Amino acid sequence: MEDPSMHLPDYAAIELDDEIPLLEMPPLTRQILAIYCGASGDHNPIHVDIDFARESGLDDVIAHGMLIMAYMGRALTNWVPQGAIRSFDTRFQAMTRIGDAITVRGRIAEKFDDAGTPCVRVELTATDQRGDVKTAGGAVIAFA
């Protein structure tokens, strides 16, 4: 259920290259990955079993790509009501590891009219503490 106190930003005040509020997450832990496994139903051992991860050629377990995408979604819903999101996509670009602290940034890439509804296209990136991009994508937000 959406927070009834959440309102859309003022469309007229939005400018190209404006940024949405940052989302800064704490470093990933094994506990976060285990909780996400249970919540998502994705129990792939590469996310929780260090022995399996090492047998697969990794130094340690890696985070679910969908967890990082969920952080991107949280950045959007911290800015606008969920119902305003018309589309949301991402491209997974790099593995996220234990200890990585993810920051999601978004910027207004386009303002346009879709059949009478004012919209914006937001470009999103999720990066770690070194600035390495883990996921990149975008969303269309409707202001109606």
C-alpha positions as CSV (number, residue, x, y, z in Angstrom):
1,M,0.0,0.0,0.0
2,E,1.4,3.4,-1.0
3,D,2.0,6.0,1.6
4,P,-0.8,8.5,1.3
5,S,1.4,11.3,2.4
6,M,3.8,10.8,-0.5
7,H,3.3,13.2,-3.4
8,L,4.8,13.6,-6.8
9,P,7.4,16.3,-7.1
10,D,6.5,19.4,-9.0
11,Y,6.8,18.5,-12.7
12,A,7.3,22.1,-13.8
13,A,10.3,22.5,-11.4
14,I,12.1,19.4,-12.7
15,E,15.0,20.2,-15.1
16,L,17.1,17.9,-17.3
17,D,20.1,16.6,-15.3
18,D,18.4,17.1,-12.0
19,E,19.2,14.3,-9.6
20,I,16.8,12.2,-7.5
21,P,17.7,11.7,-3.9
22,L,20.7,9.3,-3.4
23,L,20.1,6.0,-1.8
24,E,23.1,4.9,0.2
25,M,23.0,1.3,1.5
26,P,25.2,-0.2,4.2
27,P,27.9,-2.7,3.2
28,L,26.5,-6.1,2.1
29,T,26.8,-8.9,4.7
30,R,26.2,-12.6,4.6
31,Q,23.1,-12.0,6.7
32,I,21.6,-9.6,4.2
33,L,22.1,-12.1,1.4
34,A,20.6,-14.9,3.5
35,I,17.6,-12.8,4.3
36,Y,17.2,-11.9,0.6
37,C,17.4,-15.6,-0.3
38,G,14.4,-16.3,1.9
39,A,12.4,-13.3,0.8
40,S,13.0,-13.8,-2.9
41,G,13.0,-17.6,-3.0
42,D,16.3,-17.5,-4.9
43,H,18.4,-20.0,-3.0
44,N,21.2,-20.3,-5.6
45,P,24.2,-21.4,-3.4
46,I,26.5,-19.0,-5.2
47,H,24.8,-16.3,-3.0
48,V,25.2,-18.0,0.4
49,D,27.6,-21.0,0.2
50,I,31.3,-19.9,0.2
51,D,32.5,-23.5,-0.7
52,F,30.1,-23.6,-3.7
53,A,31.3,-20.1,-4.7
54,R,34.9,-21.1,-4.5
55,E,34.2,-24.3,-6.5
56,S,32.7,-22.0,-9.1
57,G,35.9,-20.0,-9.4
58,L,35.0,-17.1,-7.1
59,D,36.8,-15.9,-4.0
60,D,33.5,-15.6,-2.0
61,V,29.7,-15.5,-2.5
62,I,28.2,-12.7,-4.7
63,A,25.0,-10.7,-4.2
64,H,21.9,-11.4,-6.2
65,G,21.7,-9.0,-9.1
66,M,18.0,-8.6,-8.3
67,L,18.9,-7.3,-4.8
68,I,20.8,-4.5,-6.4
69,M,18.0,-3.8,-8.8
70,A,15.7,-3.7,-5.7
71,Y,17.9,-1.0,-4.3
72,M,17.4,1.0,-7.5
73,G,13.6,0.5,-7.1
74,R,13.8,1.7,-3.5
75,A,15.6,4.9,-4.7
76,L,12.7,5.5,-7.1
77,T,9.9,4.8,-4.5
78,N,11.7,7.1,-2.0
79,W,11.2,9.8,-4.6
80,V,7.8,9.1,-6.1
81,P,4.8,6.9,-5.3
82,Q,5.1,3.4,-6.7
83,G,2.1,3.9,-8.9
84,A,3.8,6.7,-10.8
85,I,6.5,4.2,-12.1
86,R,5.4,3.3,-15.7
87,S,8.5,1.2,-16.5
88,F,11.7,0.2,-14.8
89,D,14.6,-1.8,-16.3
90,T,18.3,-2.6,-15.6
91,R,21.4,-4.1,-17.1
92,F,23.6,-6.1,-14.7
93,Q,27.2,-5.0,-15.3
94,A,29.4,-6.4,-12.5
95,M,29.3,-8.8,-9.6
96,T,28.5,-7.3,-6.2
97,R,30.5,-8.8,-3.3
98,I,30.3,-9.0,0.5
99,G,31.4,-5.6,1.9
100,D,30.3,-3.6,-1.1
101,A,28.3,-0.5,-0.1
102,I,25.9,0.3,-2.8
103,T,24.9,3.9,-3.8
104,V,22.0,4.5,-6.2
105,R,22.0,7.7,-8.3
106,G,19.4,8.8,-10.7
107,R,19.2,11.8,-13.0
108,I,16.5,13.2,-15.2
109,A,17.4,12.3,-18.8
110,E,14.3,13.4,-20.5
111,K,11.0,15.2,-20.0
112,F,8.2,14.3,-22.4
113,D,4.5,14.0,-23.0
114,D,2.9,10.6,-23.4
115,A,-0.7,11.0,-24.7
116,G,-1.3,14.0,-22.5
117,T,0.5,12.7,-19.4
118,P,3.7,14.5,-18.5
119,C,6.6,12.0,-17.9
120,V,10.3,11.9,-17.1
121,R,12.8,9.3,-18.0
122,V,15.3,8.7,-15.2
123,E,18.7,7.2,-15.8
124,L,19.8,5.1,-12.8
125,T,23.2,3.6,-11.7
126,A,24.1,1.5,-8.7
127,T,27.8,1.8,-7.8
128,D,30.0,0.4,-5.0
129,Q,32.3,2.3,-2.7
130,R,35.0,2.4,-5.4
131,G,32.6,3.9,-8.0
132,D,32.3,0.6,-10.0
133,V,28.9,0.3,-11.7
134,K,27.1,-2.8,-10.7
135,T,23.8,-2.1,-12.5
136,A,22.6,0.6,-14.8
137,G,19.1,1.2,-16.1
138,G,16.2,3.5,-16.2
139,A,12.6,4.3,-15.4
140,V,9.7,6.3,-16.8
141,I,7.8,8.2,-14.2
142,A,4.3,9.6,-15.0
143,F,3.1,12.8,-13.4
144,A,-0.7,12.3,-13.5
